[in-house]
Amino acid sequence: MRHVPVATFKDKVSEFIAAAEQGDEIVITRHGKAAAKLVPIIDQDDVEERGRKAWEALAQLREELRAEGKTATIEEMIAWKNEGRR
């Protein structure tokens, strides 16, 4: 996340918008304090597609576990979901 003063942002607004389109977040500061944040817009279709894929993967995992005669608790599934997160 980059921090840029208002004056710099005004001079290079196109550059910062391009960076946001690539996924960067830019904090715009005034007198050294955060005043605003420029963030990329999340494509709702993309979010929905990722959600569908996650559900499909979960259904596949469920079928694999059932074929092996195994089950998973909700706590185990939550732990799997959170693996690798801080």
C-alpha positions in Angstrom: 0.0 0.0 0.0 1.5 3.3 -1.1 1.0 6.6 0.7 1.1 9.7 -1.5 0.5 13.4 -0.7 -2.5 15.0 -2.3 -0.3 17.2 -4.5 1.5 14.2 -5.9 -1.8 12.4 -6.4 -3.2 15.3 -8.4 -0.1 15.5 -10.6 -0.1 11.7 -11.4 -3.8 10.7 -11.0 -3.8 8.6 -14.2 -0.7 6.7 -13.0 -2.4 6.0 -9.6 -5.6 4.9 -11.3 -3.7 2.5 -13.5 -2.0 1.1 -10.4 -5.4 0.6 -8.7 -6.7 -1.2 -11.7 -3.7 -3.6 -11.3 -4.7 -4.3 -7.6 -2.7 -1.7 -5.7 -4.2 0.4 -2.9 -3.1 4.0 -2.6 -3.6 6.0 0.5 -3.8 9.7 -0.2 -2.4 11.9 2.6 -2.9 15.5 3.6 -0.3 17.0 5.9 1.0 13.5 6.6 -2.3 12.0 7.7 -4.4 9.6 5.7 -7.3 11.4 4.0 -8.6 8.9 1.4 -7.9 5.6 -0.1 -8.0 4.6 -3.8 -8.7 0.8 -4.1 -9.5 -1.4 -7.1 -13.1 -2.2 -7.8 -14.0 -5.8 -7.2 -15.7 -7.5 -10.2 -18.8 -9.0 -8.7 -19.0 -11.6 -11.5 -15.4 -12.7 -10.5 -16.4 -13.0 -6.9 -19.5 -15.0 -7.7 -17.4 -17.3 -10.0 -14.8 -17.9 -7.3 -17.6 -18.7 -4.8 -19.2 -21.2 -7.2 -15.8 -22.9 -7.7 -15.2 -23.1 -4.0 -18.6 -24.8 -3.5 -17.9 -27.2 -6.3 -14.5 -28.1 -4.7 -16.2 -28.6 -1.3 -18.8 -30.9 -2.9 -16.1 -32.9 -4.6 -14.1 -33.2 -1.3 -17.3 -34.3 0.5 -17.9 -37.0 -2.1 -14.2 -38.2 -1.9 -14.5 -38.4 1.9 -17.8 -40.3 1.7 -16.3 -42.8 -0.8 -13.5 -43.5 1.8 -16.1 -43.9 4.6 -14.9 -40.7 6.3 -16.7 -37.6 7.5 -15.5 -34.1 8.5 -16.7 -31.9 11.3 -17.6 -28.3 10.9 -14.6 -27.4 13.0 -12.3 -29.4 10.7 -13.7 -27.7 7.7 -13.3 -24.3 9.3 -9.7 -25.2 10.2 -9.0 -26.2 6.5 -10.5 -22.9 5.3 -8.3 -21.0 7.6 -5.1 -22.8 6.8 -2.4 -20.4 5.8 -4.2 -17.3 7.1 -2.7 -15.1 9.7 
